[in-house]
Amino acid sequence: GTTITTTSNHWMMAWTGLEINTLAIIPLISKSHHPRAIEAAIKYFLVQAAASALLLFSSMINAWLSGQWDIAQMTHPAPCLLMTTAIAMKLGLVPFHFWFPEVLQGTSLITALLLSTLMKLPPLTLLLLTSHSLNPTLLTIMAVSSTALGGWMGLNQTQTRKILAFSSISHLGWMAAILLYYPKLTLLTFYLYTMMTTTVFLALNTTKTLNLKTMMIAWTKAPMLNTTLMLALLSLAGLPPLTGFLPKWLILQELTSQELTPLATTIAMLSLLGLFFYLRLAYHSTITLPPNSTTHMNQWHTNNPASTIIAPLTSASTL
């Protein structure tokens, strides 16, 4: 599905790829036969189906007005607005973000990882292909509100999946902010975000950490892994000299060179909200020691081995 969407020139093919993607991930979401998982799958399906229909509708209007189905020829303002709205729904940009934390909370960590990385690629590709004709006002409002809301809503969470969902929303805000001015930078941000998020999700999956409470005793299961998890979280927060700082630095530099200093200042200030909850996660994972009994201390003997891909991913995230 992803390949079809990323390589297509025709709107119908792009839509087909998105539909295949949606239908392929639904069994993965509802794999554990739990009411929460089924609810998440239904929520995901409804949102994605609505967004796909809207996307198809916008491309049909565009074909009706301009007489062509080429993705790069999205010229009229009305279909452009509809298309941006549809893709914002697919990505979970504010104000269409409500489904995303709920769906992530209802699934396993690995499916949540797929949803927040791989499933974002096809819609982002469509935005990149049409970036020259998008509405700057709409995109900027979405970008700023996404970075704000991703930061604010994340402050209140104790579930790691929800925290990572809101972090994903705020990162998407950064991508949307630079999309019109330097599309390649959006892609770079997405790649680096994918890498860092994969590190965090795989580390959490190894220690089976689903909330802050279990995160505090996770160091007894895999001490070294928890230390590297702290570094990966700080990288995700965008602290220099880690990898996560690079996209933010380049985005701020590009925005200021385009004389958009107010926008750059706003999103830089709003990313501090995100930094706060990343720091809290880092504290819980490594620095704070909860009251613990000796039974907890010997868990590392019986723990599952960590997946081997975590090592290169962590190294790349903290370079």
C-alpha positions, 0 to 999 in steps of 0.5 A: 500500500505504501509503495503504491501511494509513494510511486503513483502519479494518478490520484486514484492509485494514491487513494488505492494505496491508502485504502490497502494500507488501512485495511492491512493494519486493521487486523494488526490493531484488533489482534488481541481480542480485547474490547479496547483493541476492537474499539481502537480498530473501529475508531481507526477504520472510521477516521481513515475511511472518512479521510479517504473518501474526502481525498477521493472527493477532492481529487474528483473535484480537481479533475472536474475543474482542471480535467486531469488526475495528475497529483502534481497538478492540484491547482484549484484552491477548493480541492487543495483545502479539501485534500489538506484536510483529508491528509491532516485527518489521516496523519492526526494533525490538530484539529483531527488528532482525537483518534490517534492517542485513543487508537495507540492506547488500544493496541500493542506497542509494535502496532503502535510503532507501525501506526506512528511511523510507517502509516504516516509515510503515504499521506506525507508523500502526498503532501510533499508532492502537492506542497507547491500548491497548498494553502500556507495559512491553513498549514501554518495554523495546523502546524502551530496548533499541533506543536502546542497541543502535542506538548500540552496534552502530553503533560497530563499522561501517565500511559507511555503509548499516549505520551508517544502519541502526543509526541508524534502529533507535535513532531508532525507539527514541526514537519507541517511548519517547514513543508511549504518552504523546504519539503526535503527538510520535512522528509529528513525530519520524518526519517529521523523521527521514525528512527528515534521513535522506533528506538523508544518503542522497541526498548519499551516493548522489551521491558513491557513498559506501558505506563510510568509506574512500570517504567520506574522498576523497568531498570531491574529488568534491563539496566543498560537498555534503560540508560540508552532509553533515557538518551533516546528520549532526550534525543526525541525531545530535541536536546543538543548534541543528540540526533533529534536536535538536527531537524529542529535546528535546520527547521528553525534556521530555514524559517528565520532565513525565510523571515518567518521569525515569529513562527520559528519562535512560537514552535521553538517555545512550544517544543519546551512543553514536549521537553518537559514530559520527555524529561519526566520519562527520562527521570522515571526510567533512570534517575528516580529510584522507587521504593523496591523490594529484593524480589524486583532486583533479580528480574534481569536473570529471567528477562527476554533478550532485547531485540538486536536492532535496538543497538544500531538504532540507539547509536544513530539516535544519540550520535 
